[in-house]
């Protein structure tokens, strides 16, 4: 699924005010990675806590979302632009 499809599905299907990839970009992908790595460390037997490879790749490339202008979306300051094609 595309970035746009994932976010639109969660907005329309689950009633979320923004999709999970938009939210991750807004918070910061480095922050999301830090939180997820903590969950994996603290709950090693919980199979739901897995860090997606794409998150590690984006952080490694300094594509942190809103704070760097690029993540799952392009950003112009606080204004969300078009999604990145994966």
Long-range contacts (C-beta under 8 A, 24 or more apart in sequence): 2-83, 2-85, 2-86, 3-72, 3-73, 3-83, 3-84, 3-85, 3-86, 4-83, 7-83, 21-72, 21-73, 21-83, 22-72, 22-73, 22-80, 24-55, 24-65, 24-71, 24-72, 25-65, 25-66, 25-71, 25-72, 25-73, 25-75, 25-80, 26-65, 26-66, 27-65, 28-64, 28-65, 28-66, 28-67, 29-55, 29-58, 29-59, 29-63, 29-64, 29-65, 29-71, 29-72, 30-59, 30-64, 33-59, 54-86
